[in-house]
């Protein structure tokens, strides 16, 4: 999957259908994402098997196979993010949150960038130099969470 995101425009439908969002804590959410995506995968596989027995020519088999493929791409992309978020502390300063989100964004950008693309370490808006952001300097002492 390196260098490309497969079918992200279909992921919203899969997220809604699997009802992954929920849980009182991030650890609950992490387990829920896996459990619900596993359940949706099993449902699609069951439907494909049923159709193969009862209606082998059904065009719905292709749709479920496509949904199963899209679900696999969603899992490959989303579960590492969910895992990382679950490991984060309950409380941190704004600066610490920004650093964590920035590092995650850079990893995701690198994982989905076309081959040969280089990460400059910052956003295009700041020219790659995060130290020039005035809110970055001010946001290191306030605690949220």
N, C-alpha and C positions, 0 to 999 in steps of 0.2 A: 504494500500500500504506500510505500515511500514515494513522495513526490506527487501524490494525487489523493483527493478525497472522493470516494466512490459514492454516488447517489445521495449526497447529504440533503437534497431537496425532498427526499422521501422519508427522512429520519423523523420528522415531526409526527407524521402519521404513526410510525412504529412506536415512538415514545408515548404517544397518547394511547394507542391500542394496548400496549403492555402495562400502562399505569405505573411507570417506574418512579415517578416523583412522589415522595412521601417519606415518612419516618421522622421520629422526634430528634434524632441525632444524626451526625454525618455517618457514623458507623452503621446505624439502622439503614440509612439511605444506601450505603455501599452494598449491604447484603440484599436490600430490596431490588436494586438495579440488577444484580446477578440473578436473583430468584425470578423476577418478572421477565427478564429477557430469555432465561432458560425456558420458562413456561411458554412464552410466545413461540420460541423455536420448536418446542415439542408439539404445540398446537398446529403449526404449519406442516411439520413432518407427518403428523397424524392425518391431516386433511389430504395431503398428497397421497399417502398410502390408501386412504379410503377411495379417493377418486380413481387411483390406478386400478383398484379392484372393481369398482362399480361403474365408472365412466371413463375408461382409459383414453378416450378421444377428447375429453373435456378441456376447453381452453383455460379453465380455472387452474389446472395443474401448472401451467406456465406462469400464471400470476403468482401462485403460492411459491413456486421455485424462485421467482424474481424477488418476492418479499423476503424469502429466506436468505438469499444472497445479500440483499440490502441490510438485513438484520445482522449478518456476519460483519459487514463493513462498519455498521454502527457500533457493534461490540468492540471491534478492533480499535476504533477511535475513542469512544467514550469511556470504556471501563478503566483504562489507565488514568484518565483525568479524574474519574470518580474515586479511584483508589488513592490518588495523590491528595485530593481534597479531604478525604477521610482521615488522613494522617496529620493534617494541620492542627495547630493548637486551638483551643476554644477562644482564647483571647490573644490579641496582639496589637501593636501600634499600627496606625495607618501606614507608616513607612514599611513595617514588616509585611503587611498585607500586600502593599504595592510591589515590594520586592518578590514575594511569592508568586503573585499573578504575572509579573513581568517575566520571571524565569519560566513559568509554565507556558506563557504565550510564545516565548522564544523557542522552547522545545517543540511546541505544536507547529509553529511556523517552519522550523527546520525539518520536522517529520513530514510535512505536507508540501514542502517546496520542491519545485522541479529540480532535476539533477543538475548540479553545477551552480545553483544559486547560493549566494553567501549571505549569512546573517550579520548585520552591522552592529547588533547588540542593543539597538534602540528602535524607536519607531521612525517612520519617515517624517513625521511632524517635528521631531526634535533633532533631526539630522543624525540620529544614532547616538547622540550624547545625552544620556539620561540625567547627568549631573546638572545640565542647563535648565531643567524644569524647576521653576520656582516652587510649585506645590510639593515637589519631591523633597526639597530641603525643609519646608515647614511641617510636613506631615510625619515626621519621624518620632514625635513625642506623644501624640494623642493616642489613647488606647480605645479600641472598640472591641466588641464581642459579647 
